[in-house]
Amino acid sequence: MAKKKAEGYLSAKESRQISKRNRKITDELEKKRKRKNVPESEYVTKMHDPKNAVEFDNLHTYFFTDTGTVKSVDGVSFEVPIGKTVGIVGESGCGKSVTSLSLMQLLQRPQGQIVEGEIRLNLGDKVYDIAKTPQEKMQNIRGNMVSMIFQEPMTSLNPVFRIGRQIEEVIELHDGEGKSKEDIKARTIELLEMVGIANSEGVYKMYPHELSGGMRQRVMIAIALACNPRIIIADEPTTALDVTIQAQILDLLRNLKDKINSSIMLITHDLGVIAEMADYIVVMYAGRVVEKGTAEEIFEHPSHPYTIGLMASKPVVGKKVDKLYSIPGKVPNPVDMPNYCYFKDRCEMCVGPCAGDYPPEISLSETHKVSCYRYCEEKGEK
């Protein structure tokens, strides 16, 4: 990487060099991705465990910018079991949304690229490696098998189309074969009723700006559920909603998941939401998974110093404190990540080996894994 000046800025010459080098890498990756008639053998694979809906295996997703390469997702591995909810938690910029956008192949290309790893998607009769799946195949999978409830409904819904038209478009594209316009409209109104909108006929004819935040979020859920997907990615589905509406949206998601036997990837900052919804929890920090396990293991026995810090920073009912705990320090620069544990400079529990390479993943139980040198010592590992 080009050397930065003392004040932290790159010269125009250094920026051009980085840009030229990155363009060479992205052109090569784009050339591979844009090939036509890719043989199925290149992207059909096998699940490590058929009980999983999706398996992320050593996923690396990078953004090639003019200031350097941002390693947004840097070797992430976890599974989403069929019919379960996996909560992904971590602070802003830790790679939660980029992980889900990698599964949907909705990265901002050519800058954003999956450069390594596999995303194995279980479609029942076949298993696709999404990292290698061509664009034309993804058109059938995206919205049909895997759908996403985006973070901000006001910017995700098209302001110039009526609500009914936006839901109908999804049904026409993925599930419209042999259906008349009346059938599609009936299905759209059924979806609006399913997500708890009483005035479904009225909302069908409205524009997004005529609805409240909670109503818009319900419409987003209706769009996501239009084709009964196997996996629902909920990217902070309750952001900017009041507590009562939050509870209704979460109840709705839980009931609909059981109704159509889907799996949910729930991305959120809110540990209360995670506690209520998730069967399994994945804790991410600076593009890596630092701890994962069942909800009970993570809440009852948080093991990574970062997870412990997150738990300590949430308010507790009945416990009076003058000031909530705050994790000291700040996240390292994503363009120039250290070669040791990314959390070391903020950690209050450092041990001797922390000065070494990034810690390996240690199994505390069959389902509970943590990347921390404190447990290497306990397990007798170097």
C-alpha positions as CSV (number, residue, x, y, z in Angstrom):
1,M,0.0,0.0,0.0
2,A,1.2,3.5,-0.8
3,K,2.8,5.3,2.2
4,K,0.6,8.0,3.8
5,K,1.9,11.4,4.8
6,A,2.3,12.2,8.5
7,E,-1.1,14.1,8.5
8,G,-2.9,11.0,7.1
9,Y,-3.5,12.2,3.5
10,L,-2.5,10.6,0.3
11,S,-0.9,12.7,-2.5
12,A,-2.6,12.8,-5.9
13,K,0.2,10.6,-7.4
14,E,-0.2,8.0,-4.6
15,S,-4.0,8.0,-5.1
16,R,-3.6,7.5,-8.9
17,Q,-1.2,4.6,-8.3
18,I,-3.7,2.9,-5.9
19,S,-6.5,3.5,-8.4
20,K,-4.6,2.1,-11.3
21,R,-3.6,-1.0,-9.3
22,N,-7.2,-1.5,-8.1
23,R,-8.7,-1.1,-11.6
24,K,-6.4,-3.9,-12.8
25,I,-7.7,-6.2,-10.1
26,T,-11.4,-5.3,-10.5
27,D,-11.2,-5.6,-14.3
28,E,-9.9,-9.1,-13.9
29,L,-12.7,-10.0,-11.4
30,E,-15.4,-8.4,-13.6
31,K,-14.2,-10.2,-16.7
32,K,-14.6,-13.5,-14.9
33,R,-18.0,-12.5,-13.5
34,K,-19.4,-11.3,-16.9
35,R,-18.7,-14.6,-18.8
36,K,-21.7,-16.0,-20.7
37,N,-22.9,-19.7,-20.6
38,V,-20.9,-20.6,-17.5
39,P,-21.1,-24.4,-17.0
40,E,-23.2,-25.4,-14.0
41,S,-20.4,-27.6,-12.6
42,E,-18.5,-24.4,-11.8
43,Y,-21.0,-23.1,-9.2
44,V,-22.9,-26.2,-8.1
45,T,-21.5,-27.6,-4.8
46,K,-22.5,-29.6,-1.7
47,M,-23.5,-28.4,1.8
48,H,-21.2,-29.4,4.6
49,D,-24.4,-30.0,6.6
50,P,-27.7,-30.5,4.7
51,K,-29.6,-29.1,7.8
52,N,-28.3,-25.6,6.9
53,A,-30.0,-23.2,4.6
54,V,-26.8,-21.3,3.9
55,E,-23.2,-21.7,4.9
56,F,-20.7,-18.8,4.8
57,D,-17.2,-20.3,4.5
58,N,-14.1,-18.0,4.8
59,L,-15.9,-15.2,2.9
60,H,-13.7,-12.2,1.9
61,T,-15.5,-9.2,0.4
62,Y,-13.4,-6.2,-0.4
63,F,-14.0,-2.7,-1.7
64,F,-11.2,-1.3,-4.0
65,T,-11.2,2.4,-3.4
66,D,-8.8,5.2,-4.4
67,T,-7.4,5.3,-0.9
68,G,-6.7,1.6,-0.7
69,T,-8.5,-1.8,-0.3
70,V,-11.2,-1.9,2.4
71,K,-11.5,-5.4,3.7
72,S,-15.2,-5.1,4.8
73,V,-15.6,-8.8,5.2
74,D,-12.4,-10.6,6.0
75,G,-12.7,-14.3,6.4
76,V,-16.3,-14.7,7.8
77,S,-17.6,-18.3,8.5
78,F,-21.0,-19.2,10.0
79,E,-24.1,-21.2,9.2
80,V,-27.9,-20.4,9.1
81,P,-29.8,-23.6,9.9
82,I,-33.1,-24.3,8.2
83,G,-36.1,-22.8,10.1
84,K,-33.9,-20.9,12.6
85,T,-33.1,-17.2,13.2
86,V,-29.5,-16.2,13.3
87,G,-28.8,-12.8,14.8
88,I,-25.8,-10.9,13.5
89,V,-24.7,-8.2,15.9
90,G,-21.9,-5.6,15.9
91,E,-21.2,-1.9,15.6
92,S,-21.7,0.2,12.4
93,G,-19.1,-0.7,9.8
94,C,-18.3,-4.2,11.1
95,G,-19.4,-5.9,7.9
96,K,-22.9,-7.1,8.8
97,S,-24.8,-5.6,5.8
98,V,-21.9,-6.4,3.4
99,T,-22.1,-10.1,4.4
100,S,-25.9,-10.1,3.5
101,L,-25.3,-8.1,0.3
102,S,-22.7,-10.7,-0.7
103,L,-25.3,-13.4,-0.4
104,M,-27.8,-11.4,-2.5
105,Q,-25.0,-10.4,-5.0
106,L,-26.0,-6.8,-4.6
107,L,-22.5,-5.3,-3.9
108,Q,-21.7,-2.0,-5.5
109,R,-19.6,-3.3,-8.4
110,P,-17.0,-3.0,-9.8
111,Q,-15.5,-1.6,-6.6
112,G,-17.1,-4.2,-4.3
113,Q,-16.1,-7.8,-5.0
114,I,-16.1,-11.2,-3.4
115,V,-12.5,-12.1,-3.7
116,E,-12.3,-15.4,-1.8
117,G,-14.5,-18.0,0.0
118,E,-17.8,-19.7,-0.6
119,I,-21.5,-19.0,0.2
120,R,-23.3,-22.3,-0.1
121,L,-27.0,-21.9,-0.6
122,N,-29.3,-24.9,-0.1
123,L,-32.0,-24.9,-2.7
124,G,-33.3,-28.4,-1.8
125,D,-32.5,-30.2,-5.0
126,K,-29.3,-28.3,-5.7
127,V,-26.7,-26.3,-3.8
128,Y,-25.2,-23.2,-5.4
129,D,-22.0,-21.4,-4.4
130,I,-23.3,-17.8,-4.7
131,A,-19.7,-16.4,-4.9
132,K,-19.4,-18.1,-8.3
133,T,-23.1,-18.1,-9.5
134,P,-23.6,-16.1,-12.7
135,Q,-25.9,-13.1,-12.9
136,E,-28.7,-14.7,-14.9
137,K,-29.0,-17.5,-12.3
138,M,-29.0,-15.0,-9.5
139,Q,-32.1,-13.2,-11.1
140,N,-34.1,-16.4,-10.3
141,I,-32.7,-16.8,-6.8
142,R,-32.8,-13.2,-5.6
143,G,-36.3,-12.4,-4.4
144,N,-37.5,-15.9,-5.0
145,M,-35.3,-18.1,-2.8
146,V,-33.5,-15.4,-0.8
147,S,-35.1,-12.0,-0.1
148,M,-34.1,-9.0,1.9
149,I,-36.0,-6.5,4.1
150,F,-33.8,-3.4,3.6
151,Q,-32.7,-1.0,6.3
152,E,-34.6,2.1,5.3
153,P,-38.1,1.6,3.7
154,M,-38.4,5.2,2.5
155,T,-35.3,4.9,0.3
156,S,-36.0,1.3,-0.7
157,L,-39.5,1.9,-2.0
158,N,-39.9,3.7,-5.3
159,P,-41.6,7.0,-4.6
160,V,-43.3,7.3,-8.0
161,F,-45.1,3.9,-8.1
162,R,-48.1,2.8,-6.0
163,I,-47.6,0.2,-3.3
164,G,-49.7,-2.4,-5.1
165,R,-47.6,-2.1,-8.3
166,Q,-44.3,-2.5,-6.4
167,I,-45.5,-5.8,-4.8
168,E,-47.1,-7.1,-8.0
169,E,-43.8,-6.6,-9.9
170,V,-42.1,-9.2,-7.6
171,I,-44.9,-11.7,-8.1
172,E,-44.9,-11.2,-11.9
173,L,-41.2,-11.7,-12.1
174,H,-40.8,-14.8,-10.0
175,D,-44.2,-16.4,-9.6
176,G,-46.4,-15.0,-12.3
177,E,-46.5,-17.9,-14.8
178,G,-50.1,-18.8,-15.6
179,K,-51.5,-16.1,-13.3
180,S,-54.0,-13.4,-14.5
181,K,-53.8,-9.8,-13.4
182,E,-56.7,-10.4,-11.1
183,D,-54.8,-13.4,-9.5
184,I,-51.7,-11.3,-8.9
185,K,-53.8,-8.4,-7.4
186,A,-55.6,-10.9,-5.1
187,R,-52.2,-12.3,-4.0
188,T,-50.9,-8.7,-3.4
189,I,-53.9,-7.8,-1.2
190,E,-53.5,-11.1,0.7
191,L,-49.8,-10.3,1.4
192,L,-50.8,-6.8,2.7
193,E,-53.3,-8.4,5.0
194,M,-50.8,-11.0,6.1
195,V,-48.4,-8.3,7.3
196,G,-51.2,-6.7,9.4
197,I,-52.4,-3.9,7.2
198,A,-56.1,-3.6,7.9
199,N,-56.9,-1.2,5.0
200,S,-55.3,-3.4,2.4
201,E,-57.4,-2.2,-0.5
202,G,-56.7,1.4,0.3
203,V,-52.9,0.9,0.9
204,Y,-52.8,-1.0,-2.5
205,K,-53.5,2.3,-4.3
206,M,-51.3,4.6,-2.1
207,Y,-47.8,6.0,-2.7
208,P,-45.0,5.4,-0.2
209,H,-45.1,9.0,1.1
210,E,-48.7,8.5,2.2
211,L,-47.8,5.8,4.7
212,S,-46.2,6.0,8.2
213,G,-42.8,4.4,8.9
214,G,-44.3,1.2,10.4
215,M,-46.7,0.8,7.4
216,R,-43.8,1.2,4.9
217,Q,-41.8,-1.4,6.8
218,R,-44.8,-3.8,6.6
219,V,-44.9,-3.2,2.9
220,M,-41.2,-4.0,2.7
221,I,-41.9,-7.3,4.5
222,A,-44.8,-8.1,2.2
223,I,-42.4,-7.6,-0.8
224,A,-39.8,-9.8,0.8
225,L,-42.3,-12.6,1.5
226,A,-44.1,-12.5,-1.8
227,C,-42.5,-15.7,-3.1
228,N,-42.2,-17.6,0.2
229,P,-38.4,-17.5,0.3
230,R,-36.2,-20.0,2.0
231,I,-34.1,-17.3,3.6
232,I,-35.2,-13.8,4.7
233,I,-32.5,-11.2,5.4
234,A,-33.8,-8.6,7.8
235,D,-31.3,-5.7,7.8
236,E,-32.2,-3.7,10.9
237,P,-36.0,-4.0,10.2
238,T,-37.0,-2.0,13.3
239,T,-34.7,1.0,12.8
240,A,-36.4,4.4,13.4
241,L,-39.7,2.7,14.5
242,D,-41.3,3.3,17.9
243,V,-41.2,0.5,20.5
244,T,-44.8,-0.6,20.0
245,I,-44.4,-0.9,16.2
246,Q,-41.0,-2.7,16.7
247,A,-42.7,-5.4,18.8
248,Q,-45.5,-5.8,16.2
249,I,-42.9,-6.1,13.3
250,L,-40.9,-8.7,15.3
251,D,-44.0,-10.7,16.1
252,L,-45.0,-10.6,12.5
253,L,-41.6,-11.8,11.3
254,R,-41.5,-14.6,13.9
255,N,-45.0,-15.8,12.9
256,L,-44.4,-15.6,9.2
257,K,-41.1,-17.5,9.5
258,D,-42.9,-20.4,11.2
259,K,-45.8,-20.3,8.7
260,I,-43.5,-20.7,5.6
261,N,-40.6,-22.5,7.4
262,S,-38.0,-19.9,6.4
263,S,-34.7,-19.1,8.0
264,I,-34.0,-15.5,9.1
265,M,-30.7,-13.6,9.1
266,L,-31.4,-10.8,11.5
267,I,-29.0,-7.9,11.3
268,T,-29.3,-5.4,14.2
269,H,-27.5,-3.3,16.8
270,D,-30.2,-3.9,19.3
271,L,-29.4,-6.7,21.8
272,G,-33.0,-6.6,23.0
273,V,-34.2,-7.6,19.6
274,I,-31.5,-10.3,19.3
275,A,-32.5,-11.7,22.7
276,E,-36.1,-11.9,21.7
277,M,-35.7,-13.3,18.2
278,A,-32.5,-15.2,17.6
279,D,-31.8,-18.9,18.1
280,Y,-28.1,-18.4,17.2
281,I,-25.9,-15.2,17.5
282,V,-22.9,-14.2,15.4
283,V,-20.8,-11.3,16.8
284,M,-18.8,-9.4,14.2
285,Y,-16.1,-6.8,14.7
286,A,-14.0,-5.1,12.0
287,G,-15.1,-7.6,9.3
288,R,-14.5,-10.7,11.3
289,V,-16.6,-13.1,13.4
290,V,-15.2,-12.8,17.0
291,E,-17.7,-15.0,18.7
292,K,-20.7,-17.2,17.7
293,G,-23.0,-19.6,19.5
294,T,-26.6,-20.2,20.6
295,A,-28.5,-17.2,22.1
296,E,-28.3,-18.7,25.5
297,E,-24.5,-19.2,25.3
298,I,-23.8,-15.7,24.1
299,F,-26.1,-14.0,26.7
300,E,-25.3,-16.2,29.6
301,H,-21.6,-16.7,29.0
302,P,-20.2,-13.9,26.7
303,S,-16.6,-14.8,26.2
304,H,-14.9,-12.4,23.8
305,P,-13.9,-9.0,25.4
306,Y,-15.9,-7.2,22.7
307,T,-19.1,-9.2,23.4
308,I,-18.6,-8.6,27.1
309,G,-18.3,-4.9,26.4
310,L,-21.5,-4.9,24.3
311,M,-23.4,-6.7,27.0
312,A,-22.1,-4.2,29.7
313,S,-23.1,-1.2,27.6
314,K,-26.8,-2.0,27.5
315,P,-29.2,-0.6,30.2
316,V,-30.6,-3.2,32.6
317,V,-34.1,-2.8,34.1
318,G,-34.0,-2.3,37.9
319,K,-30.2,-1.5,37.9
320,K,-29.3,2.1,38.6
321,V,-26.0,3.4,37.2
322,D,-24.6,6.9,36.9
323,K,-23.2,6.3,33.4
324,L,-23.5,3.4,31.0
325,Y,-20.3,1.5,30.1
326,S,-18.6,2.5,26.8
327,I,-15.9,0.4,25.1
328,P,-12.8,2.6,25.0
329,G,-10.9,3.5,21.8
330,K,-12.0,3.3,18.2
331,V,-12.2,0.7,15.4
332,P,-8.9,0.4,13.4
333,N,-8.6,2.0,9.9
334,P,-10.3,-0.5,7.5
335,V,-7.7,0.3,4.8
336,D,-4.7,-0.6,7.0
337,M,-5.8,-3.3,9.5
338,P,-3.2,-4.5,12.0
339,N,-1.7,-8.0,11.8
340,Y,-2.6,-8.8,15.4
341,C,-6.1,-9.1,17.1
342,Y,-8.2,-6.2,15.7
343,F,-9.7,-5.6,19.2
344,K,-6.3,-5.5,21.0
345,D,-5.9,-1.7,21.2
346,R,-9.4,-1.4,22.8
347,C,-9.2,-4.5,25.0
348,E,-9.1,-4.3,28.8
349,M,-8.4,-8.0,29.2
350,C,-5.1,-8.4,27.2
351,V,-2.8,-11.4,27.9
352,G,0.8,-12.1,26.8
353,P,0.1,-13.8,23.4
354,C,-2.2,-10.9,22.3
355,A,0.9,-9.2,20.7
356,G,1.1,-12.1,18.2
357,D,-0.8,-12.9,15.1
358,Y,-4.6,-12.7,14.8
359,P,-6.0,-15.3,17.3
360,P,-7.4,-18.7,16.0
361,E,-11.0,-19.8,16.6
362,I,-11.3,-21.7,19.8
363,S,-14.3,-24.1,20.5
364,L,-15.7,-23.6,24.0
365,S,-18.5,-26.1,23.2
366,E,-19.9,-27.8,20.1
367,T,-21.7,-24.6,19.1
368,H,-19.8,-21.9,21.0
369,K,-16.7,-20.5,19.2
370,V,-14.5,-17.5,20.1
371,S,-11.4,-15.9,18.6
372,C,-9.4,-14.8,21.7
373,Y,-6.0,-15.7,23.1
374,R,-7.4,-15.9,26.7
375,Y,-9.0,-19.2,25.8
376,C,-5.9,-20.5,23.9
377,E,-4.1,-20.4,27.3
378,E,-6.9,-22.2,29.0
379,K,-7.0,-24.9,26.3
380,G,-3.2,-25.2,26.4
381,E,-2.8,-24.0,22.8
382,K,-0.1,-21.7,21.6
